[in-house]
Amino acid sequence: MAVASRLKGENDRQHIAVIGDGAMTAGMAFEALNHAGVENSNLLVVLNDNCMSIDPNVGALKEYLTDITTSPTYNKMKDEVWRLLGKISKFGPNAQEIASKVENAVKTTLLKQSNLFESLRFRYFGPVDGHDVTRLVKIMNDLKDIPGPKILHCLTVKGKGYELAEKDQTKWHSPGLFDKISGEIYKPEIVVPQPPKYQDVFGHSIVELAEKNPKIVGVTPAMPSGCSLNIMMKAMPDRAFDVGIAEQHAVTFSAGLATQGLVPFCNIYSSFMQRGYDQVVHDVALQNLHVVFCLDRGGLAGADGPTHHGAFDLAYFRCIPNMIVSAPMNEEELRNLMYTAQLEKVAAPFSIRYPRGNGVMVDWRKPFQEIPVGKGRMVRDGEEIAILTIGHPGNFAVKACDELAIEGLFPAHFDMRFVKPLDAELLHDIFSRFKKIITVEDGCIMGGFGSAVAEFMLDHGYSSSITRLGIPDQFIEHGEQKELYAECHFDATAIKNAVRQQVGESVLV
């Protein structure tokens, strides 16, 4: 936008980009800084430095920013620099000369500590108190008179003003409903034991597996709490790595580990995995490396909205050679897929995707069992219609079939487990017995699981009719998961209606 304004002759227009210190570790941030430094366009980058993402920030950049904020050498001259800066508006035509003096003063104070941003040709100002609004207004007005790329380093406290949030910043990142006086976080009253979150099943299971297999390591890009890898980080700190907000690096780092005989479990949210897609193709799959991708938040993620819905991974992974693409229907299958994925005889890129939220099994910690790669299972036999599911929506089909049985309708249900490789033997049996097929997935209909089944049917000359249920070809907005499943027409009610339509009966709302 800054370059476009320059090209349009709008040289007085200001452009401000606000970025957190956590996001600054991402590759795109550096690429943009590197480019902006030579364009000489009016761009102010406000760096909000609070040493936090969801979890505390990690890495050399975090250490570097801490060094700047605590440097006696730098801070000795900081007030004088800002005194000069505050006079800029009084000098009119000589503002450029004053700006140059400010720049030289900053560089002089940093002779013993090189400045990353200055080396990228950004004028660096700060650090300043990011909560002092009055001073920030004055500083930003003054910075308007300094042309070219600039960076303003603001120090803030996550949860500022609410003592509880300041003390436990990770817990209070997204606490849900709470009493602002007492700080009590409201939890639903638990009358009976509840199934665990899928992410916690992952977190506990990887520790169990790693205790038995010394080759297993864990990798996450700044989401240890979000994906529950923090359980392994606590139990085995030397074998679990938080690489910061850097999905591309997380993938290639995992690939490097795999080249040396380790078995990395790279845990990334499905929607964030899109950022590392090229690395999956070229650094993992092309070399057929043994990297296990555990994709949390697969499918509709709920209230986090369209940026976080993991709608596309089944489609974008199944087209990559060497990839094994799977999804568990419940917690036990998640554990068993994780067990299967780390076996030496598998030794290939292996994707396991599961949704946000709770599973369906209270008694989930079963002994590990191998699931043969590419093998599904029949949940129930039936008549006339076969429902094929992948992942958690299989539970919607179970409910639908139970309720349809009361109406005298008895569709069969198959939990396919794998999108790639498909269970060819099972599919041949299904298509030879059933002329009406319904596929259900918590993923995009375009190119996803249903498409894979339809391709199989065409490739092998079958002529069954297929109804595909899943996320439609559009971006889905915010909403509770149950609401969105219904809105996208692949919940239990939608499955029942699809069965009724197939047999020519009326659809119930």
Secondary structure, 3 states (H helix, E strand, C coil): CHHHHHHCCCCCCCCEEEEECCHHHCHHHHHHHHHHHHHCCCEEEEEEECCECCCECCCHHHHHHHHHHHCHHHHHHHHHHHHHHHCHHHCHHHHHHHHHHHHHHHHHHCCCCCCHHHHCCCEEEEEEECCCHHHHHHHHHHHCCCCCEEEEEEECCCCCCCHHHHHCCCHHHCCCCECCCCCCECCCCCCCCCCCEHHHHHHHHHHHHHHHCCCEEEEECCCHHHHCCHHHHHHCHHHEEECCCCHHHHHHHHHHHHHCCCEEEEEEEHHHHHHHHHHHHHHHHCCCCCCEEEEECEECCCCCCCCCCECCHHHHHHCCCCCEEECCCCHHHHHHHHHHHCCCCCCCCEEEECCCCECCCCCCCCCCCCCCCCCCEEEECCCCEEEEECCCCHHHHHHHHHHHHHCCCCCEEEECCEEECCCHHHHHHHHHHCCEEEEEEEEECCCCHHHHHHHHHHHCCCCCEEEEEEECCCCCCCCCHHHHHHHCCCCHHHHHHHHHHHCCCCCCC
